[in-house]
Amino acid sequence: MPTSVSTFRPTSKIKNGKNGLSNTPATKSHVAIRGENLANGQTVNVYFPKGSTTLLWTGPTSGTNAQGTACHAKLNYVGAAAPGPRNVQDDDTTVGVTVGDSTPQQPFNVNVGPVLDGGYNVQCNRTGGGNKWLNPNGTTGVNLVNSNPQIWLFTLLPNDAGNCYKIQIEIGNVVYTLAWSNDGNSGSSVGLVSQDDGATTWQLDNNCIKAFPSASVAICPFLNGDTATGAVTMVADIDPNDGTSWSLGTFGLPL
């Protein structure tokens, strides 16, 4: 049976803080796909304009479920250094997508723009409570506050995952790095360090901020915020109240 595609949804971040496909040369974009007869190792091709033969993103499927109805893919940007779609303010870029032997190209509207990199306010999307902004708490901890959000610097790391970052902030002319630590059976904690201790890599996956590599943090990989108390912790699973959902905004900073 031929493969069909019904949903194509980017889960990587682009410059405006939204989920989208990166058109920065030599970068990768992660997507979630739904359809029929999906399987690992199928080639995902993304064309722009839709219906053209101009291939801009390509990569194999992985993580396919047993029913063959859902999978993920990590796509390499293979376009020119100055690609066509540049608008990072909206999601009206229509691309054409094929997976495996699926035909014809299916149209999907997506955000397209430069890869996320630079300074951002970080907002917790948990329902209820007034504390939503991730801020430093002294020079060793972090918490959520209801005003005066600080700017965090996100730096893309050159590893194969393609969506891993250092997250840093300057306090008193000293640069501190957001870090996780695996505390064994008691879980994992989060704080700030002034020197890289090897546990400062974070993966932006859809709206989650995850400790990376997750295999070494099997207990609590997700950054979680409590907007009622202001506490920031690490948890094992996605919070149904959206404590593990985060938004990035520039709030007046130039893109």
PLY file of the C-alpha trace (Angstrom):
ply
format ascii 1.0
element vertex 255
property float x
property float y
property float z
element edge 254
property int vertex1
property int vertex2
end_header
0.00 0.00 0.00
1.33 3.49 -0.83
2.25 5.93 1.89
0.01 8.92 2.55
0.65 12.06 4.61
-2.08 13.91 6.53
-0.08 16.00 9.01
3.36 17.62 8.74
4.31 19.68 11.79
7.75 21.23 12.52
8.91 20.80 16.13
12.19 22.76 15.89
12.45 26.47 16.65
13.31 29.29 14.25
14.48 32.86 14.86
11.10 34.28 15.89
10.74 31.66 18.64
8.05 29.70 16.78
8.17 26.14 15.53
9.30 26.05 11.92
11.73 24.88 9.24
15.17 26.47 9.34
16.51 27.90 6.09
19.95 28.59 7.58
22.57 26.63 5.58
23.86 23.40 7.19
21.10 23.28 9.83
18.55 20.60 10.66
14.82 20.76 11.38
12.74 18.22 13.28
9.17 17.42 12.22
6.30 15.21 13.37
4.36 13.39 10.66
1.05 11.55 10.63
-0.40 9.46 7.81
-0.80 5.89 6.63
1.76 3.15 5.90
4.61 5.13 7.41
7.84 3.25 8.21
11.33 4.00 9.46
13.85 4.98 6.80
11.42 6.51 4.32
12.72 9.65 2.65
10.92 12.88 3.49
11.26 15.56 0.80
10.04 19.13 1.23
9.74 21.39 -1.82
9.27 25.13 -2.20
7.30 26.42 -3.98
4.77 23.63 -3.53
4.46 21.62 -6.73
7.95 22.57 -7.94
11.05 20.38 -8.17
13.06 22.69 -5.88
14.05 20.50 -2.95
14.91 22.47 0.20
14.68 19.93 3.06
15.20 16.18 3.10
15.82 13.38 5.59
14.70 9.92 6.76
11.77 9.01 8.99
12.34 7.44 12.42
10.41 6.52 15.55
7.44 5.14 13.61
4.65 3.73 15.76
3.44 0.12 15.42
0.39 1.20 13.42
2.47 3.05 10.83
0.43 6.21 11.41
2.95 8.49 13.15
6.69 9.14 12.93
9.36 11.80 13.19
12.03 13.02 10.81
15.20 15.09 11.04
15.53 17.14 7.87
18.69 18.68 6.45
18.39 22.06 4.75
19.82 21.56 1.26
18.83 24.87 -0.33
21.00 27.77 -1.38
22.53 30.27 1.04
19.79 32.77 0.15
16.58 30.68 -0.06
13.21 31.93 -1.23
10.95 31.96 1.86
12.35 34.47 4.36
9.32 35.67 6.34
9.56 34.52 9.96
6.53 36.47 11.17
3.72 34.15 10.07
2.96 30.64 8.89
1.81 31.33 5.33
4.71 29.58 3.61
3.19 26.66 1.71
5.57 23.77 1.09
4.99 20.50 -0.75
5.78 17.29 1.14
6.31 13.68 0.06
7.18 10.71 2.27
8.43 7.51 0.69
6.31 6.75 -2.35
3.53 9.19 -1.48
2.23 11.21 -4.42
1.42 13.91 -5.27
3.08 16.51 -3.04
0.84 17.43 -0.11
0.62 21.15 0.77
1.29 22.28 4.34
1.58 25.80 5.76
4.65 26.20 7.97
6.88 28.85 9.50
10.15 29.21 7.59
13.11 31.32 8.71
16.64 31.42 10.10
17.49 28.97 12.87
16.78 30.08 16.44
19.82 31.79 17.93
20.25 34.86 20.14
18.50 36.52 23.08
15.00 35.59 24.26
12.66 35.95 27.20
11.47 32.48 28.30
7.84 32.08 29.34
6.26 29.09 31.07
2.86 28.24 29.60
1.44 26.46 32.64
-2.22 27.27 33.30
-3.04 29.33 36.41
-0.75 31.43 38.58
0.90 34.73 37.76
4.59 33.80 37.73
5.54 32.92 34.18
8.98 34.32 33.28
12.15 32.28 33.75
14.67 34.42 35.66
17.86 33.82 37.61
17.46 33.43 41.37
20.79 34.70 42.63
23.73 33.19 40.78
23.02 29.50 41.42
19.27 29.01 40.93
16.32 29.92 38.71
12.66 30.65 39.34
9.56 32.11 37.69
8.63 35.76 38.22
5.65 37.90 37.20
7.55 40.94 35.90
10.90 42.18 34.56
11.78 39.11 32.45
15.48 38.74 31.73
17.09 37.91 28.40
18.59 34.43 27.96
21.13 33.76 25.23
20.46 30.62 23.17
23.48 29.28 21.26
22.97 26.44 18.80
25.45 23.60 19.34
27.11 21.86 16.38
26.02 18.31 17.22
24.10 15.90 15.01
20.80 16.39 16.84
20.47 19.84 15.29
18.22 21.26 18.03
20.54 21.44 21.06
21.51 24.67 22.79
23.51 26.28 25.52
21.20 28.64 27.48
23.08 31.42 29.25
22.53 34.70 31.08
24.83 37.53 32.15
24.73 38.59 35.81
27.15 41.25 37.04
29.41 40.86 33.99
29.66 37.10 34.59
28.06 34.66 32.16
26.15 31.82 33.85
24.84 28.71 32.10
21.56 26.92 32.77
22.48 23.40 33.90
20.79 20.16 34.92
22.14 17.57 37.32
21.02 13.97 37.69
20.58 13.21 41.38
19.93 9.51 41.03
16.76 8.19 42.65
15.83 11.65 43.95
15.45 12.97 40.42
17.18 15.79 38.57
17.63 19.43 39.52
18.21 22.64 37.57
20.32 25.69 38.35
23.09 28.00 37.13
26.80 27.29 36.80
29.67 29.64 35.98
31.73 26.88 34.40
30.56 24.19 32.02
30.26 20.98 34.02
29.16 18.83 31.08
25.46 18.97 31.95
24.56 22.22 30.22
23.13 20.99 26.92
19.41 21.48 26.36
17.24 20.16 23.52
14.35 22.27 22.21
11.72 19.70 21.26
8.40 21.20 20.16
7.53 23.43 23.16
9.62 21.45 25.66
13.10 22.21 26.97
14.80 18.88 27.71
18.06 17.83 29.32
20.28 16.27 26.65
21.27 13.53 26.20
18.05 12.23 27.72
19.46 8.71 28.03
21.70 9.86 30.87
18.82 11.67 32.60
16.28 8.89 32.48
14.47 10.08 35.59
13.53 13.72 34.96
14.49 15.17 31.56
11.84 17.94 31.21
12.24 21.50 32.48
9.05 22.31 34.41
7.65 25.52 35.84
5.02 26.10 38.52
3.41 29.48 37.82
1.68 29.48 41.24
4.80 29.05 43.39
7.47 30.17 40.93
9.42 26.93 41.36
11.39 25.50 38.43
12.15 21.78 38.57
12.89 18.77 36.38
10.12 16.22 35.84
9.91 12.81 34.19
6.90 13.36 31.94
5.15 16.14 30.03
2.91 18.12 32.40
-0.79 17.98 31.37
-1.14 21.52 32.81
1.59 22.78 30.44
4.27 23.33 33.07
6.68 21.68 30.64
5.56 23.95 27.77
7.70 27.04 27.17
7.50 29.97 24.74
10.40 32.07 23.54
9.90 35.74 22.67
12.11 38.63 21.65
9.65 41.30 22.91
11.01 44.21 20.93
14.48 42.82 20.21
15.37 42.80 16.49
15.12 39.47 14.68
0 1
1 2
2 3
3 4
4 5
5 6
6 7
7 8
8 9
9 10
10 11
11 12
12 13
13 14
14 15
15 16
16 17
17 18
18 19
19 20
20 21
21 22
22 23
23 24
24 25
25 26
26 27
27 28
28 29
29 30
30 31
31 32
32 33
33 34
34 35
35 36
36 37
37 38
38 39
39 40
40 41
41 42
42 43
43 44
44 45
45 46
46 47
47 48
48 49
49 50
50 51
51 52
52 53
53 54
54 55
55 56
56 57
57 58
58 59
59 60
60 61
61 62
62 63
63 64
64 65
65 66
66 67
67 68
68 69
69 70
70 71
71 72
72 73
73 74
74 75
75 76
76 77
77 78
78 79
79 80
80 81
81 82
82 83
83 84
84 85
85 86
86 87
87 88
88 89
89 90
90 91
91 92
92 93
93 94
94 95
95 96
96 97
97 98
98 99
99 100
100 101
101 102
102 103
103 104
104 105
105 106
106 107
107 108
108 109
109 110
110 111
111 112
112 113
113 114
114 115
115 116
116 117
117 118
118 119
119 120
120 121
121 122
122 123
123 124
124 125
125 126
126 127
127 128
128 129
129 130
130 131
131 132
132 133
133 134
134 135
135 136
136 137
137 138
138 139
139 140
140 141
141 142
142 143
143 144
144 145
145 146
146 147
147 148
148 149
149 150
150 151
151 152
152 153
153 154
154 155
155 156
156 157
157 158
158 159
159 160
160 161
161 162
162 163
163 164
164 165
165 166
166 167
167 168
168 169
169 170
170 171
171 172
172 173
173 174
174 175
175 176
176 177
177 178
178 179
179 180
180 181
181 182
182 183
183 184
184 185
185 186
186 187
187 188
188 189
189 190
190 191
191 192
192 193
193 194
194 195
195 196
196 197
197 198
198 199
199 200
200 201
201 202
202 203
203 204
204 205
205 206
206 207
207 208
208 209
209 210
210 211
211 212
212 213
213 214
214 215
215 216
216 217
217 218
218 219
219 220
220 221
221 222
222 223
223 224
224 225
225 226
226 227
227 228
228 229
229 230
230 231
231 232
232 233
233 234
234 235
235 236
236 237
237 238
238 239
239 240
240 241
241 242
242 243
243 244
244 245
245 246
246 247
247 248
248 249
249 250
250 251
251 252
252 253
253 254
